Amino acid sequence: MYQSQRRGVSLGGTAKFGAASLTLDVTRDLKSEANNVAYKKRTNAVLEAKYALSKRTFVYGAYLRFDGDNNYGVGVRHNF
């Protein structure tokens, strides 16, 4: 049975600007192909922005690039 493997490095951080915050994580890795013979280099990233509306509620927007696919999301979160 074939199982892919990944290995690499990741660097990330968060900066806060009052009620807003911005987070960026970037990963550079190698993903093995069939039988661990060939490796493909991948650069993946997450960029997320949040804005606090209150102590327990915030709005957010996020962008994810994973293995060449682009995804995004927006929403509101409330912690009970």
C-alpha positions as CSV (number, residue, x, y, z in Angstrom):
1,M,0.0,0.0,0.0
2,Y,1.3,3.4,-0.9
3,Q,1.6,6.1,1.7
4,S,2.8,9.6,0.9
5,Q,5.2,11.3,3.3
6,R,6.0,15.0,3.9
7,R,9.0,16.7,5.5
8,G,9.9,20.3,5.6
9,V,10.0,23.5,7.5
10,S,7.4,26.0,8.6
11,L,7.6,29.7,9.7
12,G,4.7,31.8,11.0
13,G,3.6,34.6,13.2
14,T,0.8,36.8,14.3
15,A,0.8,40.6,14.6
16,K,-1.9,42.4,16.6
17,F,-3.2,45.9,15.9
18,G,-5.6,46.8,18.6
19,A,-8.8,44.8,17.9
20,A,-7.4,43.4,14.7
21,S,-4.8,40.7,14.1
22,L,-3.0,39.2,11.1
23,T,-1.5,35.7,10.9
24,L,0.8,34.3,8.3
25,D,2.2,30.7,8.2
26,V,4.3,29.5,5.3
27,T,5.5,25.9,4.8
28,R,8.1,24.6,2.4
29,D,8.1,20.8,2.2
30,L,8.9,17.8,0.1
31,K,6.0,15.4,-0.7
32,S,7.0,11.9,-1.7
33,E,5.4,10.3,-4.7
34,A,4.9,6.5,-5.4
35,N,7.2,4.2,-3.4
36,N,9.1,7.2,-1.9
37,V,11.2,7.6,-5.1
38,A,10.3,11.0,-6.5
39,Y,9.7,14.1,-4.3
40,K,7.8,17.3,-5.3
41,K,8.6,20.6,-3.6
42,R,5.5,22.4,-2.3
43,T,5.1,25.8,-0.8
44,N,1.9,26.1,1.3
45,A,0.6,29.2,3.1
46,V,-2.2,30.4,5.4
47,L,-3.1,34.1,5.7
48,E,-5.8,35.0,8.2
49,A,-7.2,38.4,9.4
50,K,-9.4,38.8,12.4
51,Y,-11.3,41.7,13.9
52,A,-12.8,41.5,17.4
53,L,-16.3,42.9,17.7
54,S,-16.5,42.1,21.4
55,K,-14.6,40.0,24.0
56,R,-16.1,36.8,22.6
57,T,-17.1,37.6,19.0
58,F,-15.0,38.3,15.9
59,V,-15.1,38.3,12.1
60,Y,-12.4,36.7,10.1
61,G,-11.2,36.1,6.6
62,A,-8.7,33.4,5.7
63,Y,-6.8,32.3,2.6
64,L,-5.2,28.9,2.2
65,R,-2.9,27.7,-0.5
66,F,-2.3,23.9,-0.3
67,D,-0.6,21.8,-2.9
68,G,-1.5,24.2,-5.7
69,D,-5.1,24.7,-4.7
70,N,-6.4,28.1,-3.5
71,N,-9.2,28.3,-0.9
72,Y,-10.7,31.0,1.2
73,G,-13.3,31.6,3.8
74,V,-15.0,34.4,5.7
75,G,-17.2,34.3,8.7
76,V,-18.3,35.3,12.2
77,R,-17.4,33.4,15.3
78,H,-18.9,33.7,18.8
79,N,-17.5,31.8,21.8
80,F,-20.2,30.8,24.3
